[in-house]
Amino acid sequence: MSLPAGRFFVITAAGAVLLPGALVGGFELAGLPGALIAQGVGALLAYSVLVWRTRRQSVWDPADDAGLMSFGALFAAGAVWLDWPAVAALAGVAVTFYPTDSRLKIA
């Protein structure tokens, strides 16, 4: 497939197969927490296909991608940190907070 439409089809088909496949697999293996984690895994797998296709055309910019991925990881970590009780409730993990210790305890 050397036509631009064919390249785009490969990238789109990879995302259409890998993202739902990872979602279902993650849900089957670990329930809702597994499905949430598997969304990221599926996106990384689909991203690898995008990199493969763009490197062949010499248009991949790894520094730009690394910077944006770092920003996204920091943003996601901040969201989990701010809403940890809600995230733990989704995962079914017992969470307690001891005001005298002022630290979050995970049982």
QUIQUIJO-V919870 format. One record per backbone hydrogen bond with DSSP energy under -0.5 kcal/mol. NH is the residue of the N-H (numbers start at 0). CO is the residue of the C=O. If there is no record, write none. Layout:
NH;CO + NH;CO
//
This chain:
6;2 + 7;3 + 8;4 + 9;5 + 10;6 + 11;7 + 12;8 + 13;9 + 14;10 + 15;11 + 16;12 + 17;13 + 18;14 + 20;16 + 21;17 + 22;18 + 23;19 + 24;20 + 25;21 + 26;22 + 27;23 + 28;24 + 29;25 + 30;26 + 32;29 + 33;29 + 34;30 + 35;31 + 36;32 + 37;33 + 38;34 + 39;35 + 39;36 + 40;36 + 41;37 + 42;38 + 43;39 + 44;40 + 45;41 + 46;42 + 47;43 + 48;44 + 49;45 + 50;46 + 51;47 + 52;48 + 53;49 + 54;50 + 55;51 + 56;52 + 56;53 + 57;54 + 58;53 + 61;59 + 64;60 + 65;61 + 66;62 + 67;63 + 68;64 + 69;65 + 70;66 + 71;67 + 72;68 + 73;69 + 74;70 + 75;71 + 76;72 + 77;73 + 78;74 + 79;75 + 80;76 + 81;77 + 82;78 + 83;80 + 86;82 + 87;83 + 88;84 + 89;85 + 90;86 + 91;87 + 92;87 + 95;104 + 97;102 + 98;96 + 100;97 + 101;97 + 102;97 + 104;95 + 106;93 + 106;104
//
